[in-house]
Amino acid sequence: MHELQDTYGTPRTSKSIPPQFMVGALVGAGIALLLAPANGKDTRKKVGVAAQKLGSNAKSVVGRTRHFVEGIRQDATSAMNAGRDEFQRSQRSRESGDTWSA
């Protein structure tokens, strides 16, 4: 059986929470606070706390995304370098009259 995978094809563990879910939960909590009967000072404080949590989660998602993209960039660079090296080896082999064999 294969593992569940997220949008980018990386395995998901049961402990991971999709960032979309977190953002939705925080937005929903903010709306609930705005609609709940409370005085203005308390509501502003609650909204401020929710905004700080949202900002913190957003920073975390951005950090993970940067790390993921950097890994892809490194993989792509390695693959391009390996392809270029193989192409150059093949060209040198042809120029010297050798036949290419795998």
C-alpha positions in Angstrom: 0.0 0.0 0.0 1.3 3.5 -0.7 1.4 6.4 1.7 -0.8 9.4 1.4 1.0 12.2 -0.3 0.5 15.9 -0.2 0.4 18.3 -3.1 4.1 18.2 -3.7 4.4 14.4 -3.7 6.0 14.1 -0.3 4.7 11.6 2.2 2.3 12.9 4.8 2.3 11.7 8.3 -0.7 11.5 10.5 0.7 14.3 12.7 1.0 16.8 9.9 -1.8 19.3 9.5 -2.2 20.8 6.0 -1.5 24.6 6.1 -4.8 25.3 4.3 -6.6 23.7 7.2 -4.7 25.9 9.7 -5.4 29.1 7.8 -9.1 28.2 7.5 -9.3 27.4 11.2 -7.8 30.6 12.2 -9.9 32.7 9.8 -13.0 30.9 11.1 -12.0 31.6 14.7 -11.5 35.2 13.9 -14.9 35.5 12.3 -16.5 33.7 15.3 -14.8 36.2 17.6 -16.1 39.1 15.6 -19.6 37.7 15.7 -19.6 36.7 19.4 -21.2 39.1 21.8 -18.4 40.9 23.6 -17.3 44.5 24.2 -15.0 46.2 21.7 -11.8 46.0 23.8 -12.1 42.2 24.4 -13.0 41.6 20.8 -10.0 43.6 19.5 -7.7 41.7 21.9 -9.0 38.4 20.7 -8.6 39.4 17.1 -5.1 40.6 17.8 -4.1 37.2 19.3 -5.7 35.4 16.4 -3.8 37.6 13.9 -0.5 36.9 15.7 -1.2 33.2 15.5 -2.0 33.5 11.8 1.2 35.4 11.2 3.3 32.9 13.1 1.7 30.0 11.1 2.2 31.9 7.8 5.9 32.3 8.6 6.2 28.6 9.3 4.6 27.7 6.0 6.8 30.1 4.1 9.9 28.7 5.8 8.9 25.1 4.9 8.1 26.1 1.4 11.5 27.8 0.9 13.2 24.7 2.2 11.2 22.5 -0.1 11.9 24.8 -3.1 15.6 24.9 -2.3 15.7 21.1 -2.3 14.1 21.0 -5.7 16.6 23.6 -7.0 19.5 21.5 -5.7 18.1 18.4 -7.3 17.5 20.2 -10.7 21.1 21.6 -10.6 22.5 18.2 -9.9 20.5 16.6 -12.7 21.5 19.3 -15.2 25.2 19.0 -14.2 25.0 15.2 -14.6 23.3 15.5 -18.0 25.9 18.1 -19.2 28.8 15.9 -18.0 27.4 12.9 -19.8 26.8 14.8 -22.9 30.4 16.2 -22.9 31.7 12.7 -22.2 29.7 11.4 -25.2 31.0 14.1 -27.4 34.6 13.4 -26.5 34.0 9.7 -27.1 32.6 10.4 -30.6 35.5 12.7 -31.4 38.0 10.1 -30.5 36.2 7.5 -32.6 35.0 5.3 -29.8 31.5 4.0 -30.0 29.2 4.7 -27.1 28.0 1.8 -25.0 25.9 1.7 -22.0 
